Amino acid sequence: MPGLSAEEVHEIASIVAREENLKVTVSESLRGGLKVGVCAVVCGLLLGPPGFAVGGIVGGIYATCTARKFKPLHVVLGGMSAEQRQLLWRRFLDATAHVSYTDAAMLLAMLAGDGGLKMLVINVIKEFAMAELKEHLA
């Protein structure tokens, strides 16, 4: 098994997330959908069937104007606890057990040249973020 530390795995995950521009929605999509839905229902009640369209448009504009920005995943990864970093480290090593590398620099070079390996690592990061950090990715 390669000798990567939890800190090295965390750094690799942050680099990949930054390169791929992965963003975390932090349930903004649900908040926006709720705003659009409420506006559509209210306008539908007031204006009848055409009110649904008007409410959807007005609600969409309102949700867009009041939405917070999506956070980059590498920022969210930076705020992980030591326990979460250990969990990411275990998942990462399990997923890359079949790959031969000696250190983090070698693995990063392999990620740059092997699209399949990079997708494997991206999927590990995404699954970890959704399952353990309860984040949704955009």
C-alpha angles and dihedrals in degrees: 000000000000117000101238117146123223088252092055091049089049091052092048091050090050092049093049092046090050093047092048091044092229112183131197118226095200090205093301088130091060092048091049092048091051091052092049092047095050092048091048092050094047093047090044091055092047100040104023122229096343087055090070090063093043091046092048092053095044091044091049092052091046093049091049093049094048099040120114118232118266112253120233111250092233088062091051090048089053090061096054122125122242089255092054091048090053090051092050089047092054093047092046094051091046091052095046098040091112093055120091114221134137104208145358094271092055092048091050090052090050091050090054092055104035116064093187093054091046091052089050091054092045090052091050090052093046094047091048093050093049097042104036106022093037090228129142120219127225 
